[in-house]
Amino acid sequence: MFLATVPGVSWSTDQAQQRRAGRDVRQETRQGARETKQDCRAANQQSNAACRQDKRQTKQTGRQTARDIKY
């Protein structure tokens, strides 16, 4: 009963869930970025530097998605 009357308790729970969701998105993004680079190198479409840029862009997109979830 005491916790129900304290303001901000549910907010911290929501915030924790948002952080968790953000971490999950970033973890999935890491794996996706690895696969992007591996696919790029396997197909020999671009130089290694260009494949690295593709990986970075994939990770940056995931970071932004995680930020959108958290904030």
PDB file as gemmi writes it, atoms N, CA and C in Angstrom:
CRYST1    1.000    1.000    1.000  90.00  90.00  90.00 P 1                      
ATOM      1  N   MET A   1       0.818  -1.187   0.000  1.00  0.00           N  
ATOM      2  CA  MET A   1       0.000   0.000   0.000  1.00  0.00           C  
ATOM      3  C   MET A   1       0.862   1.250   0.000  1.00  0.00           C  
ATOM      4  N   PHE A   2       1.967   1.230   0.700  1.00  0.00           N  
ATOM      5  CA  PHE A   2       2.823   2.403   0.752  1.00  0.00           C  
ATOM      6  C   PHE A   2       3.376   2.758  -0.626  1.00  0.00           C  
ATOM      7  N   LEU A   3       3.796   1.775  -1.387  1.00  0.00           N  
ATOM      8  CA  LEU A   3       4.366   2.033  -2.704  1.00  0.00           C  
ATOM      9  C   LEU A   3       3.344   2.624  -3.663  1.00  0.00           C  
ATOM     10  N   ALA A   4       2.096   2.301  -3.479  1.00  0.00           N  
ATOM     11  CA  ALA A   4       1.060   2.820  -4.356  1.00  0.00           C  
ATOM     12  C   ALA A   4       0.860   4.325  -4.154  1.00  0.00           C  
ATOM     13  N   THR A   5       1.223   4.843  -3.000  1.00  0.00           N  
ATOM     14  CA  THR A   5       1.011   6.259  -2.732  1.00  0.00           C  
ATOM     15  C   THR A   5       2.230   7.109  -3.035  1.00  0.00           C  
ATOM     16  N   VAL A   6       3.353   6.500  -3.319  1.00  0.00           N  
ATOM     17  CA  VAL A   6       4.564   7.256  -3.606  1.00  0.00           C  
ATOM     18  C   VAL A   6       4.564   7.652  -5.085  1.00  0.00           C  
ATOM     19  N   PRO A   7       4.588   8.943  -5.368  1.00  0.00           N  
ATOM     20  CA  PRO A   7       4.599   9.356  -6.776  1.00  0.00           C  
ATOM     21  C   PRO A   7       5.933   8.996  -7.433  1.00  0.00           C  
ATOM     22  N   GLY A   8       5.883   8.641  -8.699  1.00  0.00           N  
ATOM     23  CA  GLY A   8       7.098   8.337  -9.432  1.00  0.00           C  
ATOM     24  C   GLY A   8       7.493   6.879  -9.450  1.00  0.00           C  
ATOM     25  N   VAL A   9       6.824   6.041  -8.657  1.00  0.00           N  
ATOM     26  CA  VAL A   9       7.191   4.628  -8.619  1.00  0.00           C  
ATOM     27  C   VAL A   9       6.877   3.964  -9.943  1.00  0.00           C  
ATOM     28  N   SER A  10       5.710   4.218 -10.483  1.00  0.00           N  
ATOM     29  CA  SER A  10       5.361   3.601 -11.763  1.00  0.00           C  
ATOM     30  C   SER A  10       6.221   4.175 -12.883  1.00  0.00           C  
ATOM     31  N   TRP A  11       6.640   5.436 -12.761  1.00  0.00           N  
ATOM     32  CA  TRP A  11       7.482   6.037 -13.785  1.00  0.00           C  
ATOM     33  C   TRP A  11       8.822   5.308 -13.863  1.00  0.00           C  
ATOM     34  N   SER A  12       9.401   4.991 -12.710  1.00  0.00           N  
ATOM     35  CA  SER A  12      10.691   4.311 -12.729  1.00  0.00           C  
ATOM     36  C   SER A  12      10.553   2.917 -13.335  1.00  0.00           C  
ATOM     37  N   THR A  13       9.431   2.271 -13.120  1.00  0.00           N  
ATOM     38  CA  THR A  13       9.196   0.962 -13.728  1.00  0.00           C  
ATOM     39  C   THR A  13       9.087   1.107 -15.245  1.00  0.00           C  
ATOM     40  N   ASP A  14       8.377   2.127 -15.697  1.00  0.00           N  
ATOM     41  CA  ASP A  14       8.271   2.382 -17.132  1.00  0.00           C  
ATOM     42  C   ASP A  14       9.637   2.694 -17.720  1.00  0.00           C  
ATOM     43  N   GLN A  15      10.408   3.483 -16.993  1.00  0.00           N  
ATOM     44  CA  GLN A  15      11.741   3.840 -17.467  1.00  0.00           C  
ATOM     45  C   GLN A  15      12.635   2.603 -17.578  1.00  0.00           C  
ATOM     46  N   ALA A  16      12.537   1.711 -16.621  1.00  0.00           N  
ATOM     47  CA  ALA A  16      13.329   0.477 -16.664  1.00  0.00           C  
ATOM     48  C   ALA A  16      12.926  -0.377 -17.868  1.00  0.00           C  
ATOM     49  N   GLN A  17      11.645  -0.434 -18.138  1.00  0.00           N  
ATOM     50  CA  GLN A  17      11.179  -1.195 -19.299  1.00  0.00           C  
ATOM     51  C   GLN A  17      11.673  -0.568 -20.601  1.00  0.00           C  
ATOM     52  N   GLN A  18      11.704   0.756 -20.651  1.00  0.00           N  
ATOM     53  CA  GLN A  18      12.203   1.439 -21.842  1.00  0.00           C  
ATOM     54  C   GLN A  18      13.694   1.179 -22.034  1.00  0.00           C  
ATOM     55  N   ARG A  19      14.460   1.214 -20.934  1.00  0.00           N  
ATOM     56  CA  ARG A  19      15.893   0.927 -21.032  1.00  0.00           C  
ATOM     57  C   ARG A  19      16.125  -0.495 -21.510  1.00  0.00           C  
ATOM     58  N   ARG A  20      15.345  -1.419 -20.971  1.00  0.00           N  
ATOM     59  CA  ARG A  20      15.468  -2.822 -21.370  1.00  0.00           C  
ATOM     60  C   ARG A  20      15.157  -2.993 -22.855  1.00  0.00           C  
ATOM     61  N   ALA A  21      14.098  -2.337 -23.307  1.00  0.00           N  
ATOM     62  CA  ALA A  21      13.725  -2.418 -24.723  1.00  0.00           C  
ATOM     63  C   ALA A  21      14.823  -1.812 -25.598  1.00  0.00           C  
ATOM     64  N   GLY A  22      15.415  -0.722 -25.141  1.00  0.00           N  
ATOM     65  CA  GLY A  22      16.518  -0.101 -25.876  1.00  0.00           C  
ATOM     66  C   GLY A  22      17.719  -1.018 -25.975  1.00  0.00           C  
ATOM     67  N   ARG A  23      18.043  -1.702 -24.880  1.00  0.00           N  
ATOM     68  CA  ARG A  23      19.163  -2.659 -24.906  1.00  0.00           C  
ATOM     69  C   ARG A  23      18.872  -3.798 -25.865  1.00  0.00           C  
ATOM     70  N   ASP A  24      17.652  -4.271 -25.856  1.00  0.00           N  
ATOM     71  CA  ASP A  24      17.281  -5.366 -26.768  1.00  0.00           C  
ATOM     72  C   ASP A  24      17.441  -4.934 -28.226  1.00  0.00           C  
ATOM     73  N   VAL A  25      17.020  -3.720 -28.525  1.00  0.00           N  
ATOM     74  CA  VAL A  25      17.143  -3.215 -29.895  1.00  0.00           C  
ATOM     75  C   VAL A  25      18.614  -3.116 -30.284  1.00  0.00           C  
ATOM     76  N   ARG A  26      19.435  -2.583 -29.384  1.00  0.00           N  
ATOM     77  CA  ARG A  26      20.861  -2.464 -29.704  1.00  0.00           C  
ATOM     78  C   ARG A  26      21.513  -3.821 -29.894  1.00  0.00           C  
ATOM     79  N   GLN A  27      21.131  -4.797 -29.089  1.00  0.00           N  
ATOM     80  CA  GLN A  27      21.698  -6.139 -29.237  1.00  0.00           C  
ATOM     81  C   GLN A  27      21.312  -6.743 -30.590  1.00  0.00           C  
ATOM     82  N   GLU A  28      20.064  -6.593 -30.963  1.00  0.00           N  
ATOM     83  CA  GLU A  28      19.623  -7.096 -32.270  1.00  0.00           C  
ATOM     84  C   GLU A  28      20.340  -6.358 -33.398  1.00  0.00           C  
ATOM     85  N   THR A  29      20.578  -5.073 -33.193  1.00  0.00           N  
ATOM     86  CA  THR A  29      21.259  -4.267 -34.196  1.00  0.00           C  
ATOM     87  C   THR A  29      22.693  -4.743 -34.385  1.00  0.00           C  
ATOM     88  N   ARG A  30      23.360  -5.083 -33.288  1.00  0.00           N  
ATOM     89  CA  ARG A  30      24.745  -5.569 -33.398  1.00  0.00           C  
ATOM     90  C   ARG A  30      24.814  -6.795 -34.289  1.00  0.00           C  
ATOM     91  N   GLN A  31      23.920  -7.738 -34.053  1.00  0.00           N  
ATOM     92  CA  GLN A  31      23.915  -8.953 -34.871  1.00  0.00           C  
ATOM     93  C   GLN A  31      23.586  -8.624 -36.320  1.00  0.00           C  
ATOM     94  N   GLY A  32      22.646  -7.746 -36.520  1.00  0.00           N  
ATOM     95  CA  GLY A  32      22.290  -7.342 -37.884  1.00  0.00           C  
ATOM     96  C   GLY A  32      23.451  -6.664 -38.596  1.00  0.00           C  
ATOM     97  N   ALA A  33      24.205  -5.853 -37.861  1.00  0.00           N  
ATOM     98  CA  ALA A  33      25.356  -5.175 -38.454  1.00  0.00           C  
ATOM     99  C   ALA A  33      26.431  -6.182 -38.849  1.00  0.00           C  
ATOM    100  N   ARG A  34      26.648  -7.187 -38.003  1.00  0.00           N  
ATOM    101  CA  ARG A  34      27.619  -8.237 -38.347  1.00  0.00           C  
ATOM    102  C   ARG A  34      27.208  -8.949 -39.630  1.00  0.00           C  
ATOM    103  N   GLU A  35      25.935  -9.285 -39.700  1.00  0.00           N  
ATOM    104  CA  GLU A  35      25.434  -9.980 -40.886  1.00  0.00           C  
ATOM    105  C   GLU A  35      25.532  -9.107 -42.128  1.00  0.00           C  
ATOM    106  N   THR A  36      25.271  -7.812 -41.977  1.00  0.00           N  
ATOM    107  CA  THR A  36      25.378  -6.884 -43.100  1.00  0.00           C  
ATOM    108  C   THR A  36      26.794  -6.893 -43.652  1.00  0.00           C  
ATOM    109  N   LYS A  37      27.769  -6.799 -42.757  1.00  0.00           N  
ATOM    110  CA  LYS A  37      29.164  -6.771 -43.207  1.00  0.00           C  
ATOM    111  C   LYS A  37      29.567  -8.113 -43.810  1.00  0.00           C  
ATOM    112  N   GLN A  38      29.172  -9.204 -43.187  1.00  0.00           N  
ATOM    113  CA  GLN A  38      29.521 -10.523 -43.721  1.00  0.00           C  
ATOM    114  C   GLN A  38      28.911 -10.740 -45.101  1.00  0.00           C  
ATOM    115  N   ASP A  39      27.659 -10.334 -45.265  1.00  0.00           N  
ATOM    116  CA  ASP A  39      27.002 -10.472 -46.569  1.00  0.00           C  
ATOM    117  C   ASP A  39      27.695  -9.614 -47.620  1.00  0.00           C  
ATOM    118  N   CYS A  40      28.074  -8.425 -47.229  1.00  0.00           N  
ATOM    119  CA  CYS A  40      28.746  -7.520 -48.150  1.00  0.00           C  
ATOM    120  C   CYS A  40      30.082  -8.108 -48.594  1.00  0.00           C  
ATOM    121  N   ARG A  41      30.853  -8.613 -47.648  1.00  0.00           N  
ATOM    122  CA  ARG A  41      32.160  -9.178 -47.985  1.00  0.00           C  
ATOM    123  C   ARG A  41      32.023 -10.472 -48.776  1.00  0.00           C  
ATOM    124  N   ALA A  42      31.015 -11.279 -48.446  1.00  0.00           N  
ATOM    125  CA  ALA A  42      30.822 -12.547 -49.158  1.00  0.00           C  
ATOM    126  C   ALA A  42      30.428 -12.293 -50.610  1.00  0.00           C  
ATOM    127  N   ALA A  43      29.626 -11.295 -50.843  1.00  0.00           N  
ATOM    128  CA  ALA A  43      29.182 -10.981 -52.195  1.00  0.00           C  
ATOM    129  C   ALA A  43      30.256 -10.208 -52.959  1.00  0.00           C  
ATOM    130  N   ASN A  44      31.268  -9.720 -52.210  1.00  0.00           N  
ATOM    131  CA  ASN A  44      32.363  -8.968 -52.805  1.00  0.00           C  
ATOM    132  C   ASN A  44      31.835  -7.789 -53.621  1.00  0.00           C  
ATOM    133  N   GLN A  45      30.809  -7.164 -53.085  1.00  0.00           N  
ATOM    134  CA  GLN A  45      30.181  -6.044 -53.777  1.00  0.00           C  
ATOM    135  C   GLN A  45      31.025  -4.773 -53.666  1.00  0.00           C  
ATOM    136  N   GLN A  46      31.672  -4.610 -52.528  1.00  0.00           N  
ATOM    137  CA  GLN A  46      32.369  -3.361 -52.247  1.00  0.00           C  
ATOM    138  C   GLN A  46      33.694  -3.670 -51.562  1.00  0.00           C  
ATOM    139  N   SER A  47      34.493  -2.640 -51.391  1.00  0.00           N  
ATOM    140  CA  SER A  47      35.736  -2.810 -50.651  1.00  0.00           C  
ATOM    141  C   SER A  47      35.415  -3.033 -49.179  1.00  0.00           C  
ATOM    142  N   ASN A  48      36.406  -3.486 -48.435  1.00  0.00           N  
ATOM    143  CA  ASN A  48      36.211  -3.712 -47.006  1.00  0.00           C  
ATOM    144  C   ASN A  48      35.817  -2.416 -46.300  1.00  0.00           C  
ATOM    145  N   ALA A  49      36.411  -1.297 -46.732  1.00  0.00           N  
ATOM    146  CA  ALA A  49      36.076  -0.011 -46.118  1.00  0.00           C  
ATOM    147  C   ALA A  49      34.612   0.337 -46.353  1.00  0.00           C  
ATOM    148  N   ALA A  50      34.113   0.078 -47.530  1.00  0.00           N  
ATOM    149  CA  ALA A  50      32.706   0.364 -47.829  1.00  0.00           C  
ATOM    150  C   ALA A  50      31.793  -0.546 -47.022  1.00  0.00           C  
ATOM    151  N   CYS A  51      32.188  -1.811 -46.866  1.00  0.00           N  
ATOM    152  CA  CYS A  51      31.399  -2.739 -46.044  1.00  0.00           C  
ATOM    153  C   CYS A  51      31.379  -2.271 -44.590  1.00  0.00           C  
ATOM    154  N   ARG A  52      32.514  -1.753 -44.140  1.00  0.00           N  
ATOM    155  CA  ARG A  52      32.601  -1.244 -42.765  1.00  0.00           C  
ATOM    156  C   ARG A  52      31.648  -0.069 -42.594  1.00  0.00           C  
ATOM    157  N   GLN A  53      31.554   0.788 -43.603  1.00  0.00           N  
ATOM    158  CA  GLN A  53      30.622   1.919 -43.528  1.00  0.00           C  
ATOM    159  C   GLN A  53      29.174   1.443 -43.470  1.00  0.00           C  
ATOM    160  N   ASP A  54      28.863   0.394 -44.224  1.00  0.00           N  
ATOM    161  CA  ASP A  54      27.513  -0.184 -44.162  1.00  0.00           C  
ATOM    162  C   ASP A  54      27.206  -0.665 -42.755  1.00  0.00           C  
ATOM    163  N   LYS A  55      28.187  -1.321 -42.137  1.00  0.00           N  
ATOM    164  CA  LYS A  55      28.005  -1.831 -40.769  1.00  0.00           C  
ATOM    165  C   LYS A  55      27.787  -0.676 -39.805  1.00  0.00           C  
ATOM    166  N   ARG A  56      28.591   0.361 -39.940  1.00  0.00           N  
ATOM    167  CA  ARG A  56      28.442   1.526 -39.053  1.00  0.00           C  
ATOM    168  C   ARG A  56      27.077   2.177 -39.206  1.00  0.00           C  
ATOM    169  N   GLN A  57      26.621   2.291 -40.433  1.00  0.00           N  
ATOM    170  CA  GLN A  57      25.314   2.897 -40.679  1.00  0.00           C  
ATOM    171  C   GLN A  57      24.196   2.059 -40.063  1.00  0.00           C  
ATOM    172  N   THR A  58      24.320   0.739 -40.165  1.00  0.00           N  
ATOM    173  CA  THR A  58      23.323  -0.152 -39.568  1.00  0.00           C  
ATOM    174  C   THR A  58      23.289   0.033 -38.054  1.00  0.00           C  
ATOM    175  N   LYS A  59      24.475   0.116 -37.441  1.00  0.00           N  
ATOM    176  CA  LYS A  59      24.533   0.298 -35.992  1.00  0.00           C  
ATOM    177  C   LYS A  59      23.983   1.662 -35.578  1.00  0.00           C  
ATOM    178  N   GLN A  60      24.284   2.692 -36.364  1.00  0.00           N  
ATOM    179  CA  GLN A  60      23.791   4.026 -36.035  1.00  0.00           C  
ATOM    180  C   GLN A  60      22.266   4.081 -36.090  1.00  0.00           C  
ATOM    181  N   THR A  61      21.688   3.411 -37.058  1.00  0.00           N  
ATOM    182  CA  THR A  61      20.233   3.351 -37.167  1.00  0.00           C  
ATOM    183  C   THR A  61      19.640   2.672 -35.934  1.00  0.00           C  
ATOM    184  N   GLY A  62      20.276   1.593 -35.474  1.00  0.00           N  
ATOM    185  CA  GLY A  62      19.814   0.900 -34.277  1.00  0.00           C  
ATOM    186  C   GLY A  62      19.929   1.759 -33.033  1.00  0.00           C  
ATOM    187  N   ARG A  63      21.011   2.520 -32.939  1.00  0.00           N  
ATOM    188  CA  ARG A  63      21.171   3.424 -31.790  1.00  0.00           C  
ATOM    189  C   ARG A  63      20.064   4.465 -31.760  1.00  0.00           C  
ATOM    190  N   GLN A  64      19.754   5.006 -32.927  1.00  0.00           N  
ATOM    191  CA  GLN A  64      18.694   6.019 -32.987  1.00  0.00           C  
ATOM    192  C   GLN A  64      17.348   5.417 -32.611  1.00  0.00           C  
ATOM    193  N   THR A  65      17.090   4.198 -33.046  1.00  0.00           N  
ATOM    194  CA  THR A  65      15.844   3.524 -32.683  1.00  0.00           C  
ATOM    195  C   THR A  65      15.769   3.334 -31.169  1.00  0.00           C  
ATOM    196  N   ALA A  66      16.894   2.943 -30.558  1.00  0.00           N  
ATOM    197  CA  ALA A  66      16.921   2.765 -29.103  1.00  0.00           C  
ATOM    198  C   ALA A  66      16.697   4.090 -28.391  1.00  0.00           C  
ATOM    199  N   ARG A  67      17.261   5.172 -28.909  1.00  0.00           N  
ATOM    200  CA  ARG A  67      17.040   6.491 -28.310  1.00  0.00           C  
ATOM    201  C   ARG A  67      15.567   6.889 -28.390  1.00  0.00           C  
ATOM    202  N   ASP A  68      14.961   6.584 -29.523  1.00  0.00           N  
ATOM    203  CA  ASP A  68      13.542   6.922 -29.687  1.00  0.00           C  
ATOM    204  C   ASP A  68      12.685   6.163 -28.681  1.00  0.00           C  
ATOM    205  N   ILE A  69      13.063   4.939 -28.372  1.00  0.00           N  
ATOM    206  CA  ILE A  69      12.318   4.157 -27.381  1.00  0.00           C  
ATOM    207  C   ILE A  69      12.514   4.738 -25.987  1.00  0.00           C  
ATOM    208  N   LYS A  70      13.730   5.081 -25.646  1.00  0.00           N  
ATOM    209  CA  LYS A  70      14.039   5.544 -24.290  1.00  0.00           C  
ATOM    210  C   LYS A  70      13.525   6.940 -24.008  1.00  0.00           C  
ATOM    211  N   TYR A  71      13.579   7.812 -24.993  1.00  0.00           N  
ATOM    212  CA  TYR A  71      13.230   9.212 -24.717  1.00  0.00           C  
ATOM    213  C   TYR A  71      11.998   9.540 -25.459  1.00  0.00           C  
TER     214      TYR A  71                                                      
END                                                                             
